[in-house]
Structure formats: C-alpha cells, structure tokens
C-alpha cells in the first residue's frame, strides 16, 4: 500500500514520563507527580477521529490531572501540524476556566517531554496554547511517498525429502504471522538523529526547533530496545489516519540496535531513505 500524506503514519509508544509540575490558578496551588500520575502508562500519541488526544494519551492525562486540582469547565489537547509539508506535529492545549492556569515544570527536560521549551507555561482560558515543539513518545517520518506492506511469514517450517526422492514431508509449527514492511524514501536527517536535530540548518530544513529532543527515529529505536513490564517487547501503535491504527512490534535486533542499518543516503546525507520491518499484531 502506498502512502502519500506527510501527516501520517505516526508511530506511537508509551514513554516513561518523569518529574513534576506545579499548578496555580490563583486559588489552588498544588503539584502533580508526573512519574506517578503518568509514568509509562500512557501513549505519546493516541488520537480520535478529529485528531483530539484521547484519555489513553499522556497529553489528555496531564489536563485530566490539572482538572482534578482546579476544576476546569472543559479541556482538550489536540494534535496539529504547522504549515509546510515537512513540519512535525505539535500538541495544542485548550482549557475553559475562570482564570489562567500557570504550570511550573520541575526542569526544562521535564517540560520538554510535553513539547515546552521553558519550565513555566501559562494556559489562558479559551485560548489554545500550542507547544513549542514535539512531545515524547511518537515519531513521524514527515515525507511523501513510500510504502506500507504486509507479508505473511512463518519461520517454523521444515521440509524433508528421502535420499531417493520418492517421498517429501513438510511440517509447520505454530501459526503464520504478519510482517509489516515500511519504506520512507525521503526522511530528513533531523527527524532521524539527535545530532542533526540540534544543528540549525538541518533543523530548519525539517521545520524543527533545535531544542526539540523528541520525534526522532533514534528515540523510537531506543524505545524498542527498552522492554515493557520488565521483559515484554514494546508495543507501538502505527497510525495511518486519525483514530486508525494497528499495533506492531519492532523485533529485528539488527535494526533497532543500529539504525544506520535501516537508513541509506538519498541526497547528500541530508535526506535518507528509511526502511524497516515490524511484526503486525492487528
């Protein structure tokens, strides 16, 4: 199946969120322990059909906990794309409240998990607050073209033949599985590696902020190398449109241990073709 729209696919996983954030609306002054209230239990991207972050996402969970403290009339976090084909998605936060809500993250690294460049953020009632850059827990190739194909595979097959060729036997163990082969022909290097993402010219080409540590293929491979629930392989949700996803696992160790094995230069080492295979689990 060909893909031809840079807003998708989006590969999502459950990042491990750390730190804390202070909440102050002028009446209530309290804080949220992000490591406890979010931790590694929420997806870095989980959209409904209108690109609104669902209750399973870390963005909605942050607003839910703020609501628990100050009593918001309503709230939502939505996924948005700045103008331009290459731009990665940002999260826009909107609240309805009698006053502004000031957030103070415990460090810039903690704020960066939610796409904010500063430790202090003010949510103004009924005015959307768009994050400064991408947030943790997802990767988007941000390129036109490419392919997304599913192939049936079963490595547990044995075939034997007698020495005189008079008899042949075949045996199969277990069910046939599905591999999902992705090819993205023109991924900007700033969306692949952290060193390129921090370089001014490379980041500008990809419409990224040089302070943005998120939404990198490098991050996704690191997540794949980090087990869930002690030793379970990490699950990824692959979104091909708003609210449309299938769960996949990136299992090939030669790919996740060295991402240069899935990248080949397509243009002066600034644009790369990226190809890897995941196990599709429906």
N, C-alpha and C positions, 0 to 999 in steps of 0.2 A: 504494500500500500504506500503510495507516495504521500509526502507531507509538503505543504506549500504555504504555511502561515506561521510567521515567526513568534506569535504569542504562545504557541504550543508546539511540541509537547513540553510539559513541565514534569520533572522528576522530583518527587517529594519523599521526605523521610522524617522521622521523629528525632530532632536534635536534642541534645542534653543542655537545657537552659539552666544557668547558674545566676547567683547574685540576688539582689533585692531591689525594690523600687519603692520610694516614699510617695504617698498620695496625700494631697492637700487641696481641699475645695473651699477653704476659708472658714469652714465649720469643723469638718472632720480632718484630723491629721493622723495618719496611720501608715503602715507599710505592708508590703506583700513580699513574702519569701518566695521568690521565683523558683528556686531549686525544689521547694516542697510543693508549691501550688501548680507548677507546670512540669518541671523536671524533664523527663524523657517520655512523657505520656501523651504528648500532643504533636500533631503533624505540623511541619513547617509550611505546608500548603494544603488546604482542603476546601475546595470551592463548591458553592451551589450553582444552579443554572444561571445566576446573574453575577457570577464572579464575586459573591459575598463569602467571606470566610465563615465556615461552619463552626459548630460547637466543638468539633474534633480538632480544630486548629489552635495553634498557640496564640494567634492574634486575637481570636474571639475569647479565648480563655483569659487573656490579660484584661480585656474590657469587662468580662464577667466578674472578675475579682475586684476591679475598681467599682463596679456597680454594687457589689456586696458591701463595700465600705461606705460609699457616699450616696447610694440610692439614685442612680441615673433614671431619667424618664424613659430613655431608649438609647441604643447604641448599635453600631455595626463597624466592622472592619471589611474593607473591600480591596480586591486586587486590581491594580490599574497599570496601564502601560503609557509611559510618556510618548510624545510624538517622535516618530522616527522608527525605521524598520528594526534597528539593532537594539533599541532600548530594552533593558531587562525590567521586569515588573516591580512595582512598589506597592506598599500597603497604605491605604488611606483610612484614617480613624475618624469616626464621627460620633459625637455624643449629644444628647439633649439633656441639659442640666440647668439649674438656676444660676450657676456661676461657673467660672472656668475651673478646670482641674489641673493642678500643677503636679508633674511627675518628676522625681529625682532618682535616677538610677545610681546604683552603688559604685559604678565605674563606667568609663567610656566603652570598655569591652562588653559590659553587660548591656548598655544601651544599644550597642552595635548589633546585638542579637536580634533586635526588633527594627533595625534599619535606621537608628538615630545616631547622628554624629556627635551629639552633646549629651551630657548626663542630665540636663534639665530640658524638659519638654512641657509645653502648655497645650492642653486640649481646650479649645474655645467652643462653647455651646453652639451647635448648629452650623459650625464651620469646619469643613474637612481638614484634617491635619495629615498631609502626605509625608511619609517617611523620607529621610534624606537619601537613602539607598536601599538596596535589597535587604531582606532579613534571612535569618538562618533556616536551614532545613529544606532548601529546594535548589534545583539547577535547571536553567532553561538554555538550550543551545543558541536561541535567537538567530536563526538563519533560515533562508528559503531553501526549498528543495529537500532532497534526501529521501530516505525510505524507512519503513517500519514493517517488517515482515515476520510472520510466524511460521516456524518449521517444526514438524513432528520429529522427535528423536527418541530412540531407546538404545542405550549403550549396553544393555544387558541382554544381548542376543548371541547365541552360539550356533555355528553351523559345522557339521562334521560330514565327512564322506569316507566310505570304505576305500581301502587301498586299490581295489579293482574297479572302483567307480560304479558298483552295482547298487549302492544304497546311499542316500543322503538324509541326514537328520537335522532339524532345526529346533532350537529351544529358545524361549523368551521368558525372562524373569521380570515380573512387575509390569506396570502399565507404560504405554508410550507417553512421553512428556512433550512439552511445547517450549521450544526456544524462540526468543524474540530478537531478531537481528535489527539493530538500528544503525543507520548511516546518516551523518550530517556533514555535507560536503564543504561548508564554509563557516566554521566556527572561529570567531575572533579569539586570539590568544589570551586576551584579557578576561575572557569568560572560561578559560581553562586553568591558568596558573596564577598563583598569588603574586609572584614577582612581576609578571606582566600587568596584572590588575593595578599594581601600585605605581606603574610608570605612566607619566602624564599623557604621552602621545598614544600609547596603546589603550589606556582607559577612555580617552576622548573618542577614539575610533569606535569603541563599543558602547559609548554613551553611559559610561560608568563613572562613579566618584572614586578617586584614588584612595579614599579612606575605607571603601567598602571591602570587608573581608569575606563576604558571602557570595552565594550563587556562582560557584566555581566547580568545574569538573573535578578538580583536585579535592574539594570538600566532599563531593559525592563519593569518590573512591575511598576517602578516609572513613566515611560513614559505613561503606560496605565492608571495610576491614574491622569495624568495631561491632561486636556481637550485641544482640538484644537479649534481655532476660538471661544473663550470664553467658550462654553459649549459642543461642539461636542466631541463624543468619538474618541479617537485617532486611526488613520488608521495605519496598519502595512502591509508592503509588505513581503510576505513569498517566498523567492527564493528557488526553488528546483534544479536549474541549472542556468548557466549563461544566463541572459536575460529572464528567465522563472519564473514568479511569479504570485501569486494571492493575492488580498487584503483581509485582515482579521481584525477582531476586537476582542480584549481580553476583554470580558464583564462581566465575573463572578467575582463579588466583593470579594467573599471569597478566590479567588485565587490571585488576584492582591493586596489585602490588606495584605496578609500574605503568602509569597512564601514558607514557610515551609509546607503549606498545599498541595503543588504540588510536594514536594520532599520527598523521602524515602531513607534511607541509603542502599546502595548496597554493600559497602565494607569499613568497619572501619571508616565510616563517612568521608572518603576522596573521595569516588566515590558515586554518588547519582543517583537514578532513578528519572527522572523528567517527569511528566505527567500533561498536562493542555488542555483545550478546548477553541477554538476561534470560532467566528462566521465568516463563509466564505462568502465573498461578490463577488467572481469571479474576 
